[in-house]
Amino acid sequence: MNIKIPALLLLAFCVQPVLNPSYAVTTQPAAADSAALSTRLALRDLWVQHIFWIRNYAMANQAGNSAEAKVAADQVVANATAIANSLAPLYGQPAADQMLKLLAGHWGAVKHYSDATVAKNSAGKEAAVNDLTSNAKAIAAFLAKANPNLPEPTLVAMLSAHGGHHVAQIDELAKKDYTGEAKTEEAMRGHILVLADTLTSALVKQFPDKF
């Protein structure tokens, strides 16, 4: 049974590191101690940890190492909590809690895809991809509503491409295509940095008095 990958997730294979330069953070020099720069670096670190721990989970899952997989899964959840709570100072804790639910949905879909891949469950993989696509739209809608500097279509494209990277990476690990996975990991890291910078830029524009 062939898995039908929604068109949005296929963007992962054609989207360049900067999807839309007008929404990416500028590269102009900033003061070393500026709040904007500190926020940018902090968000970059959080989102890089996100892909790091999910990759660790997928690798441990493929290897059948349940102890390592559990540690990685716990770290994914801890990281998602940190990403969500980073919104609290600007949007309040209820918004942070909502973001955490959405990130939990993202992780749940990726975990489901990884587990279904190990189990060779095609129907499970297809269901996970559908959940991942729906979740990308939900996160995009939430962030666009919170911040007018984040156009929803742009976010949908970015988050769908991110989900597509997860899917590609898990498939490549399952096939032991380590060369392909290395290329996906490189693209994924570049893309996640653009996502983090895009969020930072939007926050700085929306709350200039905080930065």
C-alpha positions as CSV (number, residue, x, y, z in Angstrom):
1,M,0.0,0.0,0.0
2,N,1.4,3.4,-1.0
3,I,1.2,6.2,1.5
4,K,-0.5,9.2,0.0
5,I,1.5,12.2,1.1
6,P,-0.5,15.5,1.1
7,A,0.8,18.1,-1.2
8,L,1.6,20.4,1.7
9,L,4.1,18.0,3.1
10,L,5.8,17.6,-0.2
11,L,6.9,21.2,0.1
12,A,9.7,19.8,2.2
13,F,11.4,18.7,-0.9
14,C,11.1,21.9,-2.9
15,V,11.1,24.8,-0.3
16,Q,14.4,26.6,-0.1
17,P,15.9,27.4,3.3
18,V,14.3,30.9,3.1
19,L,10.7,30.5,2.0
20,N,10.0,34.2,1.9
21,P,12.8,36.6,2.6
22,S,10.4,39.3,3.6
23,Y,9.4,37.3,6.7
24,A,12.8,36.1,7.7
25,V,14.8,37.9,10.4
26,T,17.1,40.6,9.0
27,T,20.9,40.0,9.1
28,Q,21.8,43.5,10.1
29,P,24.2,43.7,13.1
30,A,22.6,44.0,16.5
31,A,24.0,44.9,19.9
32,A,25.5,41.8,21.6
33,D,23.2,42.3,24.6
34,S,20.0,43.2,22.8
35,A,16.8,41.5,23.8
36,A,16.0,40.8,20.1
37,L,19.3,38.9,19.6
38,S,19.0,37.0,22.8
39,T,15.5,36.0,21.9
40,R,16.6,34.9,18.4
41,L,19.4,32.8,19.8
42,A,17.1,31.2,22.4
43,L,14.4,30.3,19.9
44,R,17.0,28.9,17.5
45,D,18.4,26.7,20.3
46,L,14.9,25.5,21.3
47,W,13.9,24.6,17.8
48,V,17.2,22.9,17.0
49,Q,16.7,20.8,20.2
50,H,13.2,19.9,18.9
51,I,14.6,18.2,15.7
52,F,17.6,16.7,17.6
53,W,15.5,14.8,20.1
54,I,12.9,13.7,17.6
55,R,15.7,12.3,15.5
56,N,17.1,10.5,18.5
57,Y,13.7,9.0,19.1
58,A,13.4,7.8,15.6
59,M,16.8,6.3,15.6
60,A,16.2,4.5,19.0
61,N,12.9,3.3,17.8
62,Q,14.4,1.8,14.6
63,A,17.1,0.1,16.7
64,G,14.5,-1.3,19.1
65,N,16.1,0.5,22.1
66,S,13.0,1.3,24.2
67,A,15.0,2.8,27.1
68,E,16.8,5.3,24.8
69,A,13.5,6.0,23.0
70,K,11.7,6.9,26.2
71,V,14.5,9.3,27.3
72,A,14.3,11.0,23.9
73,A,10.5,11.2,24.0
74,D,10.6,12.7,27.4
75,Q,13.1,15.3,26.1
76,V,10.8,16.1,23.2
77,V,8.0,16.9,25.6
78,A,10.2,19.0,27.9
79,N,11.4,20.9,24.9
80,A,7.9,21.5,23.6
81,T,7.0,22.8,27.1
82,A,9.9,25.2,26.9
83,I,8.9,26.4,23.4
84,A,5.3,27.0,24.5
85,N,6.3,28.7,27.8
86,S,8.5,31.1,25.8
87,L,5.2,32.7,24.7
88,A,3.9,33.3,28.2
89,P,5.7,36.6,29.0
90,L,4.2,38.2,25.8
91,Y,0.9,36.4,25.3
92,G,0.1,35.0,28.8
93,Q,0.0,31.5,30.2
94,P,-3.3,30.4,28.6
95,A,-1.8,31.1,25.1
96,A,1.3,29.1,26.1
97,D,-0.8,26.2,27.3
98,Q,-2.7,26.2,24.0
99,M,0.6,26.2,22.1
100,L,1.8,23.3,24.1
101,K,-1.4,21.3,23.1
102,L,-0.6,22.1,19.5
103,L,3.0,21.1,19.8
104,A,1.9,17.9,21.5
105,G,-0.3,17.2,18.5
106,H,2.8,17.7,16.2
107,W,4.9,15.4,18.3
108,G,2.1,12.8,18.6
109,A,1.8,12.7,14.8
110,V,5.5,12.3,14.2
111,K,5.8,9.7,16.9
112,H,2.8,7.8,15.4
113,Y,4.6,7.9,12.0
114,S,7.8,6.6,13.5
115,D,6.0,3.8,15.4
116,A,3.9,2.8,12.4
117,T,7.1,2.7,10.3
118,V,8.7,0.3,12.7
119,A,5.6,-1.8,12.8
120,K,5.3,-1.6,8.9
121,N,1.8,-0.3,9.3
122,S,1.0,1.5,6.1
123,A,-2.5,2.6,7.3
124,G,-0.9,4.0,10.5
125,K,1.7,5.9,8.5
126,E,-1.0,7.5,6.3
127,A,-3.1,8.5,9.3
128,A,-0.1,10.1,11.0
129,V,0.7,12.1,7.8
130,N,-2.9,13.4,7.8
131,D,-2.7,14.3,11.4
132,L,0.6,16.1,10.8
133,T,-0.9,18.1,8.0
134,S,-4.0,19.1,10.0
135,N,-1.8,20.1,12.9
136,A,0.4,22.3,10.8
137,K,-2.7,24.2,9.7
138,A,-3.9,24.5,13.3
139,I,-0.5,25.9,14.6
140,A,-0.4,28.3,11.7
141,A,-3.9,29.6,12.5
142,F,-3.1,30.0,16.1
143,L,0.2,31.9,15.5
144,A,-1.3,34.1,12.8
145,K,-4.2,35.1,15.0
146,A,-1.8,36.0,17.9
147,N,0.6,38.0,15.7
148,P,-0.4,40.0,12.6
149,N,3.2,39.8,11.3
150,L,2.9,36.1,10.7
151,P,0.8,35.5,7.6
152,E,-1.1,32.2,7.9
153,P,-0.3,30.9,4.4
154,T,3.4,31.4,5.0
155,L,3.2,29.6,8.3
156,V,1.2,26.7,6.8
157,A,3.9,26.3,4.1
158,M,6.8,26.5,6.6
159,L,5.2,24.1,9.1
160,S,4.1,21.6,6.4
161,A,7.6,21.6,5.0
162,H,8.9,20.9,8.5
163,G,6.6,18.0,8.9
164,G,7.7,16.7,5.6
165,H,11.3,16.7,6.8
166,H,10.3,14.5,9.7
167,V,8.6,12.1,7.4
168,A,11.5,11.9,5.0
169,Q,14.0,11.5,7.8
170,I,12.1,8.6,9.4
171,D,11.7,6.9,6.0
172,E,15.4,7.2,5.3
173,L,16.4,5.8,8.6
174,A,14.1,2.9,8.1
175,K,15.7,2.2,4.7
176,K,19.2,2.7,6.2
177,D,19.7,5.5,3.6
178,Y,22.1,7.4,5.8
179,T,23.4,9.5,3.0
180,G,19.9,10.7,2.1
181,E,19.1,11.2,5.8
182,A,22.2,13.3,6.3
183,K,21.0,15.6,3.5
184,T,17.6,15.8,5.0
185,E,19.0,16.6,8.4
186,E,21.0,19.5,6.9
187,A,18.0,20.9,5.1
188,M,15.9,20.4,8.2
189,R,18.3,22.3,10.4
190,G,18.5,25.2,7.9
191,H,14.7,25.3,7.6
192,I,14.1,25.2,11.4
193,L,16.5,28.1,11.9
194,V,14.6,30.2,9.4
195,L,11.4,29.3,11.2
196,A,12.9,30.4,14.5
197,D,14.1,33.7,13.0
198,T,10.8,34.3,11.4
199,L,9.0,34.0,14.8
200,T,11.6,36.3,16.4
201,S,11.2,38.9,13.7
202,A,7.4,38.9,14.1
203,L,7.7,39.2,17.9
204,V,10.1,42.2,17.6
205,K,7.7,43.9,15.2
206,Q,4.7,43.3,17.4
207,F,6.3,44.2,20.7
208,P,8.9,46.9,19.9
209,D,8.8,48.2,23.5
210,K,10.0,44.8,24.8
211,F,13.0,44.7,22.4
